[in-house]
Amino acid sequence: MGFKVHMKEFIGEENIAIVIVTYNPIISILRENVEHYSEKFKVIISDNNSKNVESVLKCFSENKNVILIKHKKNVGIAKAQNDAIKFLFDKYDEVNFFCFFDQDSFLENRNVIKLKEELKDQKKEKVAIIGPNHGSLQKNMGNLIEVNQIISSGSIVEKKVFEDIGFFLEKLFIDFVDYEWCWRAKKKGYKIFMDCSIVLKHQIGLNKKSIKFGKIVVQPRRLYFVFRNCLYLLKSGKIIQSQRKKWYYFLFKQIIFNIIFGDKRLLRFKMIVKGCLESNKV
């Protein structure tokens, strides 16, 4: 499958596995997060050929609850997550729930367990995924609300749902990977929930220059994937029909926002155009 696996004796609780995709992580933050999760759960680190992957390996070589999957190149977040899921399917049949994290995002273990219990409690509903509040909604809105899509970081999915819906769409590489999976799930009759009372934490402070009017100004290269993937999903009918206008408007706002407030404006414009032109080649 194109990766190497570092394995130690493996013990976990709650039938939950934590999946973390890494790419040149800050070791101190990754160590803190992984050591916390590994107290309760199996942890799979799926590394996208980080320059400091040997430091990652060294950190957890003695931790019996951590497995490192080493990719030989940056395969993107979708394939990195899929490889971890497939590895767990093959090697650890007792794992029934998957919780995904970015290398710098964090939830307390008790909240991971709470999300799992909420997922199990939805017996009358066909639920694909339950995730935390990413800071976009008020905590006092009540615990669970139904949403059209959710970011995978901090979210819980049951094994049988992957068996029904399938894995993440690898050709997207990065942007819209989790949203596409949610939309695919909804088309099969599943519901998506967010627990507004649980807020996902990010431990790396964003550079103030990267935030304009409360919005993140992404790196120019990311705009290629944003436009390529969003247009591909729109053209292929994978986006929920009632949301199509919303996402066309989203792209329009991205053009205006990035050209006015972003640095390297010419490069940003080129990445947007390239993404639009190559949306048929996904």
C-alpha positions as CSV (number, residue, x, y, z in Angstrom):
1,M,0.0,0.0,0.0
2,G,3.0,2.3,-0.2
3,F,3.7,2.8,3.5
4,K,5.7,1.3,6.3
5,V,4.2,0.4,9.7
6,H,5.8,0.7,13.1
7,M,4.0,-1.6,15.5
8,K,4.2,-2.1,19.2
9,E,1.9,-4.0,21.6
10,F,-1.5,-2.4,21.3
11,I,-4.0,-1.8,24.1
12,G,-7.0,0.5,24.1
13,E,-10.4,1.3,25.6
14,E,-13.9,2.1,24.5
15,N,-13.4,0.4,21.1
16,I,-12.3,3.8,19.7
17,A,-9.3,4.5,17.6
18,I,-7.9,8.0,17.2
19,V,-6.6,8.8,13.6
20,I,-4.2,11.7,13.3
21,V,-2.8,12.8,9.9
22,T,0.5,14.6,10.2
23,Y,2.6,16.7,7.9
24,N,5.7,18.4,9.4
25,P,4.1,18.6,12.8
26,I,5.3,20.6,15.8
27,I,6.6,17.7,17.8
28,S,5.9,19.2,21.3
29,I,2.2,19.7,20.4
30,L,1.8,16.4,18.7
31,R,3.5,14.6,21.7
32,E,1.2,16.2,24.2
33,N,-1.9,15.3,22.2
34,V,-1.0,11.8,21.4
35,E,0.2,11.0,24.9
36,H,-3.2,12.3,26.2
37,Y,-5.3,10.2,23.7
38,S,-3.2,7.0,24.1
39,E,-4.1,6.9,27.8
40,K,-7.6,5.7,26.7
41,F,-7.5,4.8,23.0
42,K,-5.6,3.2,20.2
43,V,-3.8,6.0,18.2
44,I,-2.9,5.7,14.6
45,I,-0.6,8.4,13.2
46,S,-0.8,8.5,9.4
47,D,2.2,10.6,8.3
48,N,2.4,12.3,4.9
49,N,6.2,12.1,4.5
50,S,7.1,14.7,7.1
51,K,10.6,16.0,7.2
52,N,10.7,15.3,10.9
53,V,9.0,11.8,10.7
54,E,11.9,10.2,12.5
55,S,11.3,12.6,15.4
56,V,7.7,11.5,15.5
57,L,8.8,7.8,15.5
58,K,11.3,8.5,18.3
59,C,8.7,10.2,20.4
60,F,6.3,7.2,20.4
61,S,8.6,4.2,19.9
62,E,8.0,3.1,23.5
63,N,4.3,3.8,23.6
64,K,2.4,0.5,23.2
65,N,-0.8,2.3,22.2
66,V,0.6,4.2,19.2
67,I,1.1,3.0,15.6
68,L,2.9,5.1,13.0
69,I,2.1,4.6,9.3
70,K,4.8,6.2,7.2
71,H,3.9,7.2,3.7
72,K,6.7,7.7,1.1
73,K,5.1,10.9,-0.2
74,N,2.4,13.4,0.7
75,V,-0.7,11.4,-0.4
76,G,-3.2,13.9,0.9
77,I,-5.5,13.8,3.9
78,A,-8.1,11.5,2.3
79,K,-5.8,8.7,1.5
80,A,-3.9,9.1,4.7
81,Q,-7.1,8.7,6.6
82,N,-8.3,5.9,4.5
83,D,-5.0,3.9,4.9
84,A,-5.4,4.3,8.7
85,I,-9.0,3.1,8.6
86,K,-8.2,0.1,6.3
87,F,-5.3,-0.8,8.5
88,L,-7.6,-0.9,11.6
89,F,-10.2,-2.9,9.7
90,D,-7.6,-5.5,8.8
91,K,-5.6,-5.7,12.1
92,Y,-8.0,-4.6,14.9
93,D,-11.5,-6.0,14.5
94,E,-12.4,-4.8,18.0
95,V,-12.2,-1.1,16.9
96,N,-15.8,0.0,16.2
97,F,-15.5,3.8,16.3
98,F,-13.0,6.2,14.6
99,C,-12.3,9.7,15.8
100,F,-10.2,12.0,13.5
101,F,-7.9,14.8,14.4
102,D,-5.6,17.3,12.7
103,Q,-2.1,17.3,14.2
104,D,-2.8,20.4,16.3
105,S,-6.5,20.0,17.1
106,F,-7.6,18.6,20.5
107,L,-10.5,17.3,22.6
108,E,-10.5,16.0,26.1
109,N,-10.8,12.2,26.2
110,R,-14.1,12.6,28.1
111,N,-15.5,14.6,25.2
112,V,-14.4,11.9,22.7
113,I,-16.3,9.4,24.8
114,K,-19.3,11.7,25.0
115,L,-19.5,12.0,21.3
116,K,-19.3,8.2,20.9
117,E,-22.1,7.7,23.5
118,E,-24.3,10.3,21.7
119,L,-23.7,8.4,18.5
120,K,-24.8,5.2,20.1
121,D,-27.8,6.8,21.7
122,Q,-29.3,7.9,18.3
123,K,-31.0,4.5,17.9
124,K,-34.1,6.0,16.2
125,E,-31.9,8.0,13.8
126,K,-29.7,6.8,11.0
127,V,-26.6,8.9,11.9
128,A,-23.3,8.9,9.9
129,I,-21.2,11.2,12.0
130,I,-21.3,13.4,15.1
131,G,-18.7,16.1,15.7
132,P,-17.8,19.0,17.9
133,N,-18.5,22.7,17.5
134,H,-15.6,24.3,15.5
135,G,-16.4,27.7,17.0
136,S,-18.9,28.7,14.4
137,L,-22.0,28.3,16.6
138,Q,-23.0,29.4,20.1
139,K,-22.5,26.8,22.8
140,N,-25.9,27.6,24.3
141,M,-27.8,26.4,21.2
142,G,-28.3,23.0,22.9
143,N,-26.3,19.9,22.6
144,L,-27.1,18.2,19.3
145,I,-28.2,20.0,16.2
146,E,-28.5,18.5,12.7
147,V,-26.2,20.0,10.0
148,N,-25.6,19.4,6.3
149,Q,-21.9,18.7,6.7
150,I,-19.2,18.8,9.3
151,I,-15.4,18.9,9.5
152,S,-13.9,15.5,10.3
153,S,-11.5,16.8,12.9
154,G,-12.8,15.8,16.3
155,S,-15.7,13.8,14.8
156,I,-16.8,10.2,15.5
157,V,-17.8,7.6,12.8
158,E,-18.9,4.1,13.5
159,K,-17.2,1.2,11.6
160,K,-20.5,0.0,10.0
161,V,-21.1,3.4,8.5
162,F,-17.8,3.3,6.5
163,E,-18.8,-0.2,5.4
164,D,-22.0,1.2,4.0
165,I,-21.0,4.6,2.7
166,G,-17.4,3.9,1.7
167,F,-14.2,5.7,2.5
168,F,-13.1,9.3,1.8
169,L,-12.7,10.3,-1.8
170,E,-8.9,10.3,-2.3
171,K,-8.7,12.2,-5.6
172,L,-9.9,15.4,-3.7
173,F,-6.5,15.2,-1.8
174,I,-7.4,17.9,0.8
175,D,-10.3,20.4,0.6
176,F,-13.9,19.2,0.8
177,V,-12.9,15.7,1.6
178,D,-15.0,15.5,4.8
179,Y,-17.9,17.5,3.2
180,E,-18.1,15.2,0.2
181,W,-18.3,12.2,2.5
182,C,-21.1,13.9,4.5
183,W,-23.1,14.7,1.4
184,R,-22.7,11.1,0.1
185,A,-24.0,9.9,3.5
186,K,-27.0,12.2,3.4
187,K,-27.9,10.9,-0.1
188,K,-28.1,7.5,1.5
189,G,-30.5,8.7,4.2
190,Y,-28.0,9.4,7.0
191,K,-28.1,12.4,9.3
192,I,-25.1,14.6,10.4
193,F,-25.0,16.0,13.9
194,M,-22.9,18.6,15.8
195,D,-22.7,18.9,19.5
196,C,-22.5,22.6,20.2
197,S,-21.5,22.1,23.8
198,I,-18.2,20.6,22.8
199,V,-15.7,23.0,21.2
200,L,-12.7,21.7,19.3
201,K,-9.5,23.4,20.4
202,H,-6.6,24.3,18.1
203,Q,-3.3,24.7,19.9
204,I,-1.4,26.6,17.3
205,G,-2.3,30.3,17.3
206,L,-2.9,31.7,13.8
207,N,-0.7,34.5,12.7
208,K,-2.8,37.7,12.9
209,K,-1.8,38.5,9.3
210,S,-3.6,35.4,8.3
211,I,-6.9,36.7,9.7
212,K,-8.9,39.4,8.0
213,F,-12.4,40.4,9.3
214,G,-12.5,37.2,11.3
215,K,-11.8,35.0,8.3
216,I,-8.7,33.0,7.6
217,V,-6.7,34.0,4.5
218,V,-5.4,30.6,3.2
219,Q,-2.1,30.0,1.4
220,P,-2.4,30.6,-2.3
221,R,-1.7,26.9,-3.1
222,R,-4.8,25.9,-1.2
223,L,-7.0,28.0,-3.4
224,Y,-6.3,25.6,-6.3
225,F,-7.8,22.7,-4.3
226,V,-10.7,24.9,-3.0
227,F,-11.8,25.9,-6.5
228,R,-10.9,22.6,-8.3
229,N,-12.7,20.4,-5.8
230,C,-15.8,22.6,-5.2
231,L,-16.4,23.1,-8.9
232,Y,-15.9,19.3,-9.5
233,L,-18.4,18.5,-6.8
234,L,-20.9,21.0,-8.2
235,K,-20.5,19.7,-11.8
236,S,-20.7,16.1,-10.8
237,G,-23.9,16.5,-8.8
238,K,-22.2,15.4,-5.5
239,I,-23.3,18.5,-3.7
240,I,-26.8,18.5,-2.3
241,Q,-29.1,20.1,-4.8
242,S,-30.6,22.6,-2.4
243,Q,-27.0,23.9,-1.5
244,R,-25.7,24.5,-5.0
245,K,-26.4,28.3,-5.0
246,K,-24.7,28.5,-1.6
247,W,-21.5,27.0,-2.9
248,Y,-21.4,29.0,-6.1
249,Y,-21.7,32.1,-3.9
250,F,-19.0,30.8,-1.6
251,L,-16.6,30.6,-4.6
252,F,-17.6,34.1,-5.6
253,K,-16.8,35.5,-2.1
254,Q,-13.5,33.6,-2.1
255,I,-12.4,35.4,-5.3
256,I,-13.3,38.8,-3.9
257,F,-11.9,38.2,-0.5
258,N,-8.6,36.8,-1.7
259,I,-7.9,39.3,-4.4
260,I,-8.6,42.2,-2.1
261,F,-7.2,41.0,1.2
262,G,-4.7,38.3,0.3
263,D,-1.0,38.7,-0.3
264,K,0.6,37.5,-3.5
265,R,-2.5,38.5,-5.4
266,L,-1.2,37.5,-8.8
267,L,-0.3,34.0,-7.6
268,R,-3.7,33.7,-5.9
269,F,-5.5,34.6,-9.1
270,K,-3.4,32.0,-11.0
271,M,-4.3,29.3,-8.5
272,I,-8.0,30.2,-8.7
273,V,-7.9,30.1,-12.5
274,K,-5.9,26.8,-12.5
275,G,-8.4,25.2,-10.1
276,C,-11.3,26.3,-12.3
277,L,-9.7,25.0,-15.5
278,E,-8.8,21.6,-13.9
279,S,-12.1,21.0,-12.2
280,N,-13.0,18.6,-15.0
281,K,-9.8,16.6,-14.5
282,V,-10.4,15.4,-10.9
